[in-house]
Amino acid sequence: MADTTVGLLTLPSEVFAKICSFLPPYSVCQLELSCSLARQAVELGSVWRGHVKQLARETSSVFLCSMLAIVKERECSIPAVFKSVLDVRLKINMMVEEIKT
């Protein structure tokens, strides 16, 4: 009997990226850590870029919009850059909350 199992990583990168767009960033990180194929699929699907763009649209964040403009101007597509942008935004928000209290 032929194996007809279809796994998440066998999906086209666009479909995989769309699924990942519904996951919070922490879950995408965990998915990347699960195996090298998952990490490659996340990178190929530009999942991190999508998360930054989505958050910029939802929040109208000047920081995120500025970072996206810089990344576009420099034609950068390195996933680590987008993860770093999300991390910096998180740290800024944490500091703002700390100042408020």
Phi and psi in radians as a Rosetta constraint file:
Dihedral C 1 N 2 CA 2 C 2 CIRCULARHARMONIC -1.324 0.35
Dihedral N 2 CA 2 C 2 N 3 CIRCULARHARMONIC 2.521 0.35
Dihedral C 2 N 3 CA 3 C 3 CIRCULARHARMONIC -1.401 0.35
Dihedral N 3 CA 3 C 3 N 4 CIRCULARHARMONIC 2.050 0.35
Dihedral C 3 N 4 CA 4 C 4 CIRCULARHARMONIC -1.932 0.35
Dihedral N 4 CA 4 C 4 N 5 CIRCULARHARMONIC 0.390 0.35
Dihedral C 4 N 5 CA 5 C 5 CIRCULARHARMONIC -1.178 0.35
Dihedral N 5 CA 5 C 5 N 6 CIRCULARHARMONIC 2.294 0.35
Dihedral C 5 N 6 CA 6 C 6 CIRCULARHARMONIC -2.039 0.35
Dihedral N 6 CA 6 C 6 N 7 CIRCULARHARMONIC 2.049 0.35
Dihedral C 6 N 7 CA 7 C 7 CIRCULARHARMONIC -1.739 0.35
Dihedral N 7 CA 7 C 7 N 8 CIRCULARHARMONIC 2.905 0.35
Dihedral C 7 N 8 CA 8 C 8 CIRCULARHARMONIC -0.991 0.35
Dihedral N 8 CA 8 C 8 N 9 CIRCULARHARMONIC -0.661 0.35
Dihedral C 8 N 9 CA 9 C 9 CIRCULARHARMONIC -1.366 0.35
Dihedral N 9 CA 9 C 9 N 10 CIRCULARHARMONIC -0.104 0.35
Dihedral C 9 N 10 CA 10 C 10 CIRCULARHARMONIC -1.584 0.35
Dihedral N 10 CA 10 C 10 N 11 CIRCULARHARMONIC -0.097 0.35
Dihedral C 10 N 11 CA 11 C 11 CIRCULARHARMONIC -1.258 0.35
Dihedral N 11 CA 11 C 11 N 12 CIRCULARHARMONIC 2.681 0.35
Dihedral C 11 N 12 CA 12 C 12 CIRCULARHARMONIC -1.034 0.35
Dihedral N 12 CA 12 C 12 N 13 CIRCULARHARMONIC 2.606 0.35
Dihedral C 12 N 13 CA 13 C 13 CIRCULARHARMONIC -1.030 0.35
Dihedral N 13 CA 13 C 13 N 14 CIRCULARHARMONIC -0.562 0.35
Dihedral C 13 N 14 CA 14 C 14 CIRCULARHARMONIC -1.160 0.35
Dihedral N 14 CA 14 C 14 N 15 CIRCULARHARMONIC -0.692 0.35
Dihedral C 14 N 15 CA 15 C 15 CIRCULARHARMONIC -1.222 0.35
Dihedral N 15 CA 15 C 15 N 16 CIRCULARHARMONIC -0.768 0.35
Dihedral C 15 N 16 CA 16 C 16 CIRCULARHARMONIC -1.047 0.35
Dihedral N 16 CA 16 C 16 N 17 CIRCULARHARMONIC -0.767 0.35
Dihedral C 16 N 17 CA 17 C 17 CIRCULARHARMONIC -1.099 0.35
Dihedral N 17 CA 17 C 17 N 18 CIRCULARHARMONIC -0.690 0.35
Dihedral C 17 N 18 CA 18 C 18 CIRCULARHARMONIC -1.098 0.35
Dihedral N 18 CA 18 C 18 N 19 CIRCULARHARMONIC -0.760 0.35
Dihedral C 18 N 19 CA 19 C 19 CIRCULARHARMONIC -1.068 0.35
Dihedral N 19 CA 19 C 19 N 20 CIRCULARHARMONIC -0.785 0.35
Dihedral C 19 N 20 CA 20 C 20 CIRCULARHARMONIC -1.141 0.35
Dihedral N 20 CA 20 C 20 N 21 CIRCULARHARMONIC -0.426 0.35
Dihedral C 20 N 21 CA 21 C 21 CIRCULARHARMONIC -1.154 0.35
Dihedral N 21 CA 21 C 21 N 22 CIRCULARHARMONIC -0.337 0.35
Dihedral C 21 N 22 CA 22 C 22 CIRCULARHARMONIC -1.549 0.35
Dihedral N 22 CA 22 C 22 N 23 CIRCULARHARMONIC -0.159 0.35
Dihedral C 22 N 23 CA 23 C 23 CIRCULARHARMONIC -1.551 0.35
Dihedral N 23 CA 23 C 23 N 24 CIRCULARHARMONIC 2.536 0.35
Dihedral C 23 N 24 CA 24 C 24 CIRCULARHARMONIC -1.207 0.35
Dihedral N 24 CA 24 C 24 N 25 CIRCULARHARMONIC 2.704 0.35
Dihedral C 24 N 25 CA 25 C 25 CIRCULARHARMONIC -0.896 0.35
Dihedral N 25 CA 25 C 25 N 26 CIRCULARHARMONIC -0.685 0.35
Dihedral C 25 N 26 CA 26 C 26 CIRCULARHARMONIC -1.036 0.35
Dihedral N 26 CA 26 C 26 N 27 CIRCULARHARMONIC -0.722 0.35
Dihedral C 26 N 27 CA 27 C 27 CIRCULARHARMONIC -1.192 0.35
Dihedral N 27 CA 27 C 27 N 28 CIRCULARHARMONIC -0.609 0.35
Dihedral C 27 N 28 CA 28 C 28 CIRCULARHARMONIC -1.137 0.35
Dihedral N 28 CA 28 C 28 N 29 CIRCULARHARMONIC -0.698 0.35
Dihedral C 28 N 29 CA 29 C 29 CIRCULARHARMONIC -1.035 0.35
Dihedral N 29 CA 29 C 29 N 30 CIRCULARHARMONIC -0.801 0.35
Dihedral C 29 N 30 CA 30 C 30 CIRCULARHARMONIC -1.106 0.35
Dihedral N 30 CA 30 C 30 N 31 CIRCULARHARMONIC -0.679 0.35
Dihedral C 30 N 31 CA 31 C 31 CIRCULARHARMONIC -1.104 0.35
Dihedral N 31 CA 31 C 31 N 32 CIRCULARHARMONIC -0.761 0.35
Dihedral C 31 N 32 CA 32 C 32 CIRCULARHARMONIC -1.050 0.35
Dihedral N 32 CA 32 C 32 N 33 CIRCULARHARMONIC -0.644 0.35
Dihedral C 32 N 33 CA 33 C 33 CIRCULARHARMONIC -1.321 0.35
Dihedral N 33 CA 33 C 33 N 34 CIRCULARHARMONIC -0.270 0.35
Dihedral C 33 N 34 CA 34 C 34 CIRCULARHARMONIC -1.197 0.35
Dihedral N 34 CA 34 C 34 N 35 CIRCULARHARMONIC -0.629 0.35
Dihedral C 34 N 35 CA 35 C 35 CIRCULARHARMONIC -2.950 0.35
Dihedral N 35 CA 35 C 35 N 36 CIRCULARHARMONIC 2.811 0.35
Dihedral C 35 N 36 CA 36 C 36 CIRCULARHARMONIC -1.155 0.35
Dihedral N 36 CA 36 C 36 N 37 CIRCULARHARMONIC -0.563 0.35
Dihedral C 36 N 37 CA 37 C 37 CIRCULARHARMONIC -1.135 0.35
Dihedral N 37 CA 37 C 37 N 38 CIRCULARHARMONIC -0.674 0.35
Dihedral C 37 N 38 CA 38 C 38 CIRCULARHARMONIC -1.152 0.35
Dihedral N 38 CA 38 C 38 N 39 CIRCULARHARMONIC -0.733 0.35
Dihedral C 38 N 39 CA 39 C 39 CIRCULARHARMONIC -1.068 0.35
Dihedral N 39 CA 39 C 39 N 40 CIRCULARHARMONIC -0.778 0.35
Dihedral C 39 N 40 CA 40 C 40 CIRCULARHARMONIC -1.103 0.35
Dihedral N 40 CA 40 C 40 N 41 CIRCULARHARMONIC -0.697 0.35
Dihedral C 40 N 41 CA 41 C 41 CIRCULARHARMONIC -1.135 0.35
Dihedral N 41 CA 41 C 41 N 42 CIRCULARHARMONIC -0.691 0.35
Dihedral C 41 N 42 CA 42 C 42 CIRCULARHARMONIC -1.116 0.35
Dihedral N 42 CA 42 C 42 N 43 CIRCULARHARMONIC -0.755 0.35
Dihedral C 42 N 43 CA 43 C 43 CIRCULARHARMONIC -1.167 0.35
Dihedral N 43 CA 43 C 43 N 44 CIRCULARHARMONIC -0.777 0.35
Dihedral C 43 N 44 CA 44 C 44 CIRCULARHARMONIC -1.115 0.35
Dihedral N 44 CA 44 C 44 N 45 CIRCULARHARMONIC -0.599 0.35
Dihedral C 44 N 45 CA 45 C 45 CIRCULARHARMONIC -1.465 0.35
Dihedral N 45 CA 45 C 45 N 46 CIRCULARHARMONIC 0.042 0.35
Dihedral C 45 N 46 CA 46 C 46 CIRCULARHARMONIC 0.917 0.35
Dihedral N 46 CA 46 C 46 N 47 CIRCULARHARMONIC 0.727 0.35
Dihedral C 46 N 47 CA 47 C 47 CIRCULARHARMONIC -1.085 0.35
Dihedral N 47 CA 47 C 47 N 48 CIRCULARHARMONIC -0.750 0.35
Dihedral C 47 N 48 CA 48 C 48 CIRCULARHARMONIC -1.186 0.35
Dihedral N 48 CA 48 C 48 N 49 CIRCULARHARMONIC -0.685 0.35
Dihedral C 48 N 49 CA 49 C 49 CIRCULARHARMONIC -1.043 0.35
Dihedral N 49 CA 49 C 49 N 50 CIRCULARHARMONIC -0.737 0.35
Dihedral C 49 N 50 CA 50 C 50 CIRCULARHARMONIC -1.087 0.35
Dihedral N 50 CA 50 C 50 N 51 CIRCULARHARMONIC -0.692 0.35
Dihedral C 50 N 51 CA 51 C 51 CIRCULARHARMONIC -1.120 0.35
Dihedral N 51 CA 51 C 51 N 52 CIRCULARHARMONIC -0.732 0.35
Dihedral C 51 N 52 CA 52 C 52 CIRCULARHARMONIC -1.134 0.35
Dihedral N 52 CA 52 C 52 N 53 CIRCULARHARMONIC -0.800 0.35
Dihedral C 52 N 53 CA 53 C 53 CIRCULARHARMONIC -1.070 0.35
Dihedral N 53 CA 53 C 53 N 54 CIRCULARHARMONIC -0.757 0.35
Dihedral C 53 N 54 CA 54 C 54 CIRCULARHARMONIC -1.106 0.35
Dihedral N 54 CA 54 C 54 N 55 CIRCULARHARMONIC -0.788 0.35
Dihedral C 54 N 55 CA 55 C 55 CIRCULARHARMONIC -1.157 0.35
Dihedral N 55 CA 55 C 55 N 56 CIRCULARHARMONIC -0.640 0.35
Dihedral C 55 N 56 CA 56 C 56 CIRCULARHARMONIC -1.111 0.35
Dihedral N 56 CA 56 C 56 N 57 CIRCULARHARMONIC -0.701 0.35
Dihedral C 56 N 57 CA 57 C 57 CIRCULARHARMONIC -1.174 0.35
Dihedral N 57 CA 57 C 57 N 58 CIRCULARHARMONIC -0.761 0.35
Dihedral C 57 N 58 CA 58 C 58 CIRCULARHARMONIC -1.208 0.35
Dihedral N 58 CA 58 C 58 N 59 CIRCULARHARMONIC -0.597 0.35
Dihedral C 58 N 59 CA 59 C 59 CIRCULARHARMONIC -1.871 0.35
Dihedral N 59 CA 59 C 59 N 60 CIRCULARHARMONIC -0.216 0.35
Dihedral C 59 N 60 CA 60 C 60 CIRCULARHARMONIC 0.920 0.35
Dihedral N 60 CA 60 C 60 N 61 CIRCULARHARMONIC 0.632 0.35
Dihedral C 60 N 61 CA 61 C 61 CIRCULARHARMONIC -1.185 0.35
Dihedral N 61 CA 61 C 61 N 62 CIRCULARHARMONIC 2.158 0.35
Dihedral C 61 N 62 CA 62 C 62 CIRCULARHARMONIC -1.102 0.35
Dihedral N 62 CA 62 C 62 N 63 CIRCULARHARMONIC -0.698 0.35
Dihedral C 62 N 63 CA 63 C 63 CIRCULARHARMONIC -1.048 0.35
Dihedral N 63 CA 63 C 63 N 64 CIRCULARHARMONIC -0.893 0.35
Dihedral C 63 N 64 CA 64 C 64 CIRCULARHARMONIC -1.124 0.35
Dihedral N 64 CA 64 C 64 N 65 CIRCULARHARMONIC -0.740 0.35
Dihedral C 64 N 65 CA 65 C 65 CIRCULARHARMONIC -1.097 0.35
Dihedral N 65 CA 65 C 65 N 66 CIRCULARHARMONIC -0.708 0.35
Dihedral C 65 N 66 CA 66 C 66 CIRCULARHARMONIC -1.141 0.35
Dihedral N 66 CA 66 C 66 N 67 CIRCULARHARMONIC -0.745 0.35
Dihedral C 66 N 67 CA 67 C 67 CIRCULARHARMONIC -1.143 0.35
Dihedral N 67 CA 67 C 67 N 68 CIRCULARHARMONIC -0.703 0.35
Dihedral C 67 N 68 CA 68 C 68 CIRCULARHARMONIC -1.098 0.35
Dihedral N 68 CA 68 C 68 N 69 CIRCULARHARMONIC -0.679 0.35
Dihedral C 68 N 69 CA 69 C 69 CIRCULARHARMONIC -1.118 0.35
Dihedral N 69 CA 69 C 69 N 70 CIRCULARHARMONIC -0.740 0.35
Dihedral C 69 N 70 CA 70 C 70 CIRCULARHARMONIC -1.129 0.35
Dihedral N 70 CA 70 C 70 N 71 CIRCULARHARMONIC -0.786 0.35
Dihedral C 70 N 71 CA 71 C 71 CIRCULARHARMONIC -1.087 0.35
Dihedral N 71 CA 71 C 71 N 72 CIRCULARHARMONIC -0.719 0.35
Dihedral C 71 N 72 CA 72 C 72 CIRCULARHARMONIC -1.155 0.35
Dihedral N 72 CA 72 C 72 N 73 CIRCULARHARMONIC -0.767 0.35
Dihedral C 72 N 73 CA 73 C 73 CIRCULARHARMONIC -1.046 0.35
Dihedral N 73 CA 73 C 73 N 74 CIRCULARHARMONIC -0.664 0.35
Dihedral C 73 N 74 CA 74 C 74 CIRCULARHARMONIC -1.607 0.35
Dihedral N 74 CA 74 C 74 N 75 CIRCULARHARMONIC 0.058 0.35
Dihedral C 74 N 75 CA 75 C 75 CIRCULARHARMONIC 0.919 0.35
Dihedral N 75 CA 75 C 75 N 76 CIRCULARHARMONIC 0.798 0.35
Dihedral C 75 N 76 CA 76 C 76 CIRCULARHARMONIC -1.636 0.35
Dihedral N 76 CA 76 C 76 N 77 CIRCULARHARMONIC 2.363 0.35
Dihedral C 76 N 77 CA 77 C 77 CIRCULARHARMONIC -2.304 0.35
Dihedral N 77 CA 77 C 77 N 78 CIRCULARHARMONIC 0.350 0.35
Dihedral C 77 N 78 CA 78 C 78 CIRCULARHARMONIC -1.296 0.35
Dihedral N 78 CA 78 C 78 N 79 CIRCULARHARMONIC 2.101 0.35
Dihedral C 78 N 79 CA 79 C 79 CIRCULARHARMONIC -0.952 0.35
Dihedral N 79 CA 79 C 79 N 80 CIRCULARHARMONIC -0.626 0.35
Dihedral C 79 N 80 CA 80 C 80 CIRCULARHARMONIC -1.079 0.35
Dihedral N 80 CA 80 C 80 N 81 CIRCULARHARMONIC -0.534 0.35
Dihedral C 80 N 81 CA 81 C 81 CIRCULARHARMONIC -1.126 0.35
Dihedral N 81 CA 81 C 81 N 82 CIRCULARHARMONIC -0.785 0.35
Dihedral C 81 N 82 CA 82 C 82 CIRCULARHARMONIC -1.201 0.35
Dihedral N 82 CA 82 C 82 N 83 CIRCULARHARMONIC -0.656 0.35
Dihedral C 82 N 83 CA 83 C 83 CIRCULARHARMONIC -1.097 0.35
Dihedral N 83 CA 83 C 83 N 84 CIRCULARHARMONIC -0.711 0.35
Dihedral C 83 N 84 CA 84 C 84 CIRCULARHARMONIC -1.127 0.35
Dihedral N 84 CA 84 C 84 N 85 CIRCULARHARMONIC -0.695 0.35
Dihedral C 84 N 85 CA 85 C 85 CIRCULARHARMONIC -1.051 0.35
Dihedral N 85 CA 85 C 85 N 86 CIRCULARHARMONIC -0.783 0.35
Dihedral C 85 N 86 CA 86 C 86 CIRCULARHARMONIC -1.113 0.35
Dihedral N 86 CA 86 C 86 N 87 CIRCULARHARMONIC -0.695 0.35
Dihedral C 86 N 87 CA 87 C 87 CIRCULARHARMONIC -1.147 0.35
Dihedral N 87 CA 87 C 87 N 88 CIRCULARHARMONIC -0.757 0.35
Dihedral C 87 N 88 CA 88 C 88 CIRCULARHARMONIC -1.105 0.35
Dihedral N 88 CA 88 C 88 N 89 CIRCULARHARMONIC -0.735 0.35
Dihedral C 88 N 89 CA 89 C 89 CIRCULARHARMONIC -1.065 0.35
Dihedral N 89 CA 89 C 89 N 90 CIRCULARHARMONIC -0.743 0.35
Dihedral C 89 N 90 CA 90 C 90 CIRCULARHARMONIC -1.060 0.35
Dihedral N 90 CA 90 C 90 N 91 CIRCULARHARMONIC -0.780 0.35
Dihedral C 90 N 91 CA 91 C 91 CIRCULARHARMONIC -1.132 0.35
Dihedral N 91 CA 91 C 91 N 92 CIRCULARHARMONIC -0.698 0.35
Dihedral C 91 N 92 CA 92 C 92 CIRCULARHARMONIC -1.071 0.35
Dihedral N 92 CA 92 C 92 N 93 CIRCULARHARMONIC -0.799 0.35
Dihedral C 92 N 93 CA 93 C 93 CIRCULARHARMONIC -1.072 0.35
Dihedral N 93 CA 93 C 93 N 94 CIRCULARHARMONIC -0.704 0.35
Dihedral C 93 N 94 CA 94 C 94 CIRCULARHARMONIC -1.113 0.35
Dihedral N 94 CA 94 C 94 N 95 CIRCULARHARMONIC -0.723 0.35
Dihedral C 94 N 95 CA 95 C 95 CIRCULARHARMONIC -1.152 0.35
Dihedral N 95 CA 95 C 95 N 96 CIRCULARHARMONIC -0.705 0.35
Dihedral C 95 N 96 CA 96 C 96 CIRCULARHARMONIC -1.077 0.35
Dihedral N 96 CA 96 C 96 N 97 CIRCULARHARMONIC -0.785 0.35
Dihedral C 96 N 97 CA 97 C 97 CIRCULARHARMONIC -1.086 0.35
Dihedral N 97 CA 97 C 97 N 98 CIRCULARHARMONIC -0.675 0.35
Dihedral C 97 N 98 CA 98 C 98 CIRCULARHARMONIC -1.147 0.35
Dihedral N 98 CA 98 C 98 N 99 CIRCULARHARMONIC -0.675 0.35
Dihedral C 98 N 99 CA 99 C 99 CIRCULARHARMONIC -1.161 0.35
Dihedral N 99 CA 99 C 99 N 100 CIRCULARHARMONIC -0.651 0.35
Dihedral C 99 N 100 CA 100 C 100 CIRCULARHARMONIC -1.135 0.35
Dihedral N 100 CA 100 C 100 N 101 CIRCULARHARMONIC -0.501 0.35
